[in-house]
Amino acid sequence: MEITSIETIKSIKILGRDGCCNCSRMFQDTIDLAAENNLSADIQHVTDLEQVMKYGVMSLPGLVINEKVVSYGRILNKNEIKNLLKL
């Protein structure tokens, strides 16, 4: 997925399980990165299994940018998230 600037990022979703500390950490890291880089995207932590399945993700956590799955099945650190967001 080609993201050219932070202005093109409208939504970010972390797909995970309710109560999963790794999924929650990825969600918080994403919020922190957005704040640090003045990114005004809609950021959501999606834990409803029905909603997660709509993305075809079978391994969690997942990262979705502008409704496109860019990572799943791996716990991303802050630098990996930053690179996917092109910040």
matplotlib code that plots the C-alpha trace (Angstrom):
import matplotlib.pyplot as plt

x = [0.0, 1.4, 0.8, 2.5, 1.7, 0.0, -2.8, -3.9, -4.4, -8.1, -8.6, -6.4, -7.8, -6.1, -7.9, -7.6, -9.2, -10.8, -8.4, -5.4, -2.5, -0.4, -3.4, -4.0, -0.3, -0.4, -3.5, -1.9, 1.4, -0.6, -2.5, 0.9, 2.5, -0.5, -0.3, 3.5, 3.1, 0.0, -1.9, -5.7, -7.0, -9.9, -8.1, -10.2, -9.5, -11.8, -12.4, -15.8, -15.0, -17.6, -16.1, -12.6, -13.7, -14.9, -11.2, -10.3, -7.8, -7.4, -4.3, -4.4, -3.4, -4.0, -3.3, -5.7, -4.9, -7.7, -9.6, -6.6, -5.0, -1.3, -0.2, -1.7, -0.5, 2.5, 2.8, 4.3, 6.6, 6.3, 9.0, 7.3, 3.9, 5.7, 7.2, 3.8, 2.2, 5.2, 5.7]
y = [0.0, 3.4, 6.1, 9.3, 11.7, 11.8, 13.8, 10.7, 8.7, 9.0, 5.9, 3.5, 0.3, -2.1, -5.4, -7.4, -9.3, -7.6, -7.8, -8.7, -6.6, -6.8, -5.6, -2.8, -1.8, -1.6, 0.6, 2.9, 3.1, 4.1, 6.8, 8.1, 8.1, 10.0, 12.6, 13.0, 13.5, 15.7, 13.0, 13.6, 10.2, 8.2, 5.6, 2.6, -0.6, -3.1, -6.1, -7.4, -10.7, -10.2, -6.9, -8.4, -11.2, -8.7, -7.9, -11.6, -11.5, -14.9, -14.0, -11.1, -8.3, -6.6, -3.1, -1.6, 1.8, 3.4, 0.1, -1.9, -4.6, -3.8, -6.2, -9.1, -11.9, -9.9, -7.6, -4.5, -2.2, 1.6, 1.8, -0.8, 1.0, 4.3, 2.8, 1.5, 4.9, 6.5, 9.0]
z = [0.0, -1.0, 1.5, 0.4, 3.2, 6.6, 4.9, 3.0, 6.1, 7.1, 9.3, 11.3, 12.9, 15.3, 15.0, 18.2, 21.0, 24.0, 27.0, 24.9, 26.3, 23.0, 21.0, 23.5, 23.4, 19.6, 19.8, 22.4, 20.4, 17.3, 19.2, 20.6, 17.1, 15.7, 18.4, 18.0, 14.3, 14.2, 12.4, 12.6, 11.5, 13.0, 15.2, 16.4, 18.4, 16.8, 19.1, 17.8, 16.1, 13.4, 12.4, 12.5, 10.2, 7.6, 6.9, 6.3, 9.2, 10.9, 13.1, 15.5, 16.0, 12.7, 11.4, 8.9, 7.2, 5.1, 5.1, 3.7, 5.9, 6.0, 8.8, 10.8, 13.0, 14.3, 17.3, 15.8, 17.8, 17.5, 14.8, 12.6, 13.0, 12.2, 9.0, 7.8, 8.4, 6.6, 9.4]

ax = plt.figure().add_subplot(projection="3d")
ax.plot(x, y, z, "-o")
ax.set_aspect("equal")
plt.show()
